[in-house]
Amino acid sequence: MAQNEIAIDVNNITKSFKVFLDKGSQLKERLLFRKRSRYEERKVLRGISFQVKKGEAIGLIGHNGCGKSTTLKLLTKIMYPDTGTITMNGRVSSLIELGAGFHPDMSGRENIYTNASIFGLTKKEIDARLNDIVAFSELEEFIDNPVRTYSSGMYMRLAFSVAINVDADILLIDEILAVGDANFQAKCFNKLKEIKSHGTTIVIVSHSLGQIEQICDRSIWIHEGLIRAEGPPKEIDLEYLDFMGQKLQESTRKELEEKQQEDESAGQPEEEEQDETPEEKKRWGSGAARIKKIRAYSSDGAEQRIFRTGESIRFRLDYTVKEKVPDAVLGIGIFNRDGVQCYGTNTRIDKLTEFSLEKNGSAEIFLEKADLLPGEYLLDFAIETGDGIPVDYYREAYKIEMISNIGDVGISRLEHKWNI
Amino acid sequence: MNTIKELYAYRQMIFSLVKKDLRGRYKGSVLGFLWTFINPLLQLVVYTVVFSYILKANIDRYYLYLFVALIPWIFFSSSITVGASSVVAQKDLIKKIYFPRMVIPISYVTSCFVNMLLCFIVIFAVIIVTGVGVNFAALLTLPIIMGVEYVMALGMALLTSAVTVYFRDLEHILGIVSMMWMYMTPIMYDKSIVPDDLLPAFNLNPMTHVIECYRTVLYNKAMPDLSTLLFAAGLGVALLIIGCLVFNKLQRHFAEEL
């Protein structure tokens, strides 16, 4: 690869932050507690190297605190690496902080000059871009009003317009495509694509894998300060999603185990009293039968809590029976994070033949195509009698998470087809 | 060298920060920009009353004698005291966006400098109204003196603004330091009355020479002493170099410390 084709060359950078346990920045504290200002050194980056070719767009992905934003900050030269080198060839513009240096009392036009000057543009260059900036922001009528009279949407539109019109050779973006209304977002997105087609090198940090897949040629997955994988976004993003899924599963399993241990240590004999303790609000009913354990399985039979939108899910509930429950009804309710019920049904609604619970056993409900969109869902399970008296109503009995790399929005995916 | 090139590229930023600072400084106050003049004038009245009426300094036209020294001093002292917190005050910008960090102290000192230039209008008005008159040849050296002072003020501002980031007490310490510095500089009195054993300290003080030059040109209507001016320039350049070196070293961790 010829040297002049490389826009960004990151060579084995490391960065650690001092996390002060109690920091004294006053003279007295500095002098008196010199030895005592203890800190922990937290290594955020442990040696990252990558190159970006001119005109290439890359996405940095990773969970919170993995070091991707730090990497971006090092690229902008807001911070410097402890070791290693970064070479940037060309003018850099960053969409990290929009509207830097905006002064509320100055007009939009004056603020364009101030803001653009912070990106290193001279007056002449700004003059040349002014019309483009104003046109892109769609604020022609308001451009001579003070910025304090702008709505927050207008403010962001103006700020984005300046940043995107800098004509940088390298554009660094941190979670910004959340500007203004949907129309303007689409416009920004198209503008980014246009900029990219003109040969600008782009580095994006985003949680929205969909956006990365649309723009980027390559994804770099940073995990605990190291590059874990890089390659075509479609592949890397999937790998990343899988990894995140497993991780989440582990943590929920741990949570569950702890909960179970608590349950067990609470002791069986007092089970009936237990109904009235904290669990009370989440669980009620006659107690003739109780849901003992809930598990969810994917199509290949593995027990898990993370599912992809559209996958099948099989829930299995084990129950114990103390007294016979005639005409039993089993029910399920699925709620999203906002408490909105996404779906609910029971054996009576589904007109299953009457059955009674006589001894310990288990039951299953199979969702052939769980089209719930990404997010956490809480599940209620219930055993009732035929006339609707709760036997064991268990609220928020189980938690699942849906993941997806398609960017559709809402609660549930509706089967659809476009005709164009 | 790279720094200078980069600063040149960011000249528009310096320009707009200066403009913003000058426009924003007295925003919302009734008298607005007039404060630029009222403030030093009131100080002048106080010092004149104390030193020519009460303490009887016995200096001819004391008000002018003081005025031509006080205005340059106010520029210098505000550059170091308020300039010290200039970087901290812009922390939002520094944490979020890249630009050569020196832009901040430079633009702050520059805006103080512009303020001083405006005050010089008042000085000249006083000189003309009171019929003191000017020596035009000597006046030509005035820009050089101002330049020397600017370099000194900038050197100090770079130093104090960078150190303040790591050590916030400095802002408060500087209040006292600048007051002591003012009394240790022949602003309200003549250098001739300084006791001999203190003279070395006065001679090392870069502001002593600058103030003397201003006074020679504007009050005595004479050409400034070349050696004094050169010495001041040398001290100024030394200060600027130290300031730049310290600032460059310290600025690498600004974003983390702020």
Chai-1 contact restraints between the chains, C-beta under 6 A:
chainA,res_idxA,chainB,res_idxB,connection_type,confidence,min_distance_angstrom,max_distance_angstrom,comment,restraint_id
A,S25,B,R168,contact,1.0,0.0,6.0,A-B,restraint_1
A,Q26,B,D169,contact,1.0,0.0,6.0,A-B,restraint_2
A,L27,B,D169,contact,1.0,0.0,6.0,A-B,restraint_3
A,T76,B,Y98,contact,1.0,0.0,6.0,A-B,restraint_4
A,K77,B,Y98,contact,1.0,0.0,6.0,A-B,restraint_5
A,I78,B,Y98,contact,1.0,0.0,6.0,A-B,restraint_6
A,I78,B,A255,contact,1.0,0.0,6.0,A-B,restraint_7
A,M79,B,A255,contact,1.0,0.0,6.0,A-B,restraint_8
A,Y80,B,R252,contact,1.0,0.0,6.0,A-B,restraint_9
A,I96,B,K96,contact,1.0,0.0,6.0,A-B,restraint_10
A,E97,B,K96,contact,1.0,0.0,6.0,A-B,restraint_11
A,E97,B,I97,contact,1.0,0.0,6.0,A-B,restraint_12
A,A100,B,L93,contact,1.0,0.0,6.0,A-B,restraint_13
A,A100,B,I97,contact,1.0,0.0,6.0,A-B,restraint_14
A,H103,B,K20,contact,1.0,0.0,6.0,A-B,restraint_15
A,Y113,B,S16,contact,1.0,0.0,6.0,A-B,restraint_16
A,T114,B,S16,contact,1.0,0.0,6.0,A-B,restraint_17
A,S117,B,Q12,contact,1.0,0.0,6.0,A-B,restraint_18
A,S117,B,M13,contact,1.0,0.0,6.0,A-B,restraint_19
A,S117,B,S16,contact,1.0,0.0,6.0,A-B,restraint_20
A,I118,B,M13,contact,1.0,0.0,6.0,A-B,restraint_21
A,I118,B,F99,contact,1.0,0.0,6.0,A-B,restraint_22
A,G120,B,A9,contact,1.0,0.0,6.0,A-B,restraint_23
A,G120,B,Y10,contact,1.0,0.0,6.0,A-B,restraint_24
A,T122,B,Q12,contact,1.0,0.0,6.0,A-B,restraint_25
A,K123,B,Q12,contact,1.0,0.0,6.0,A-B,restraint_26
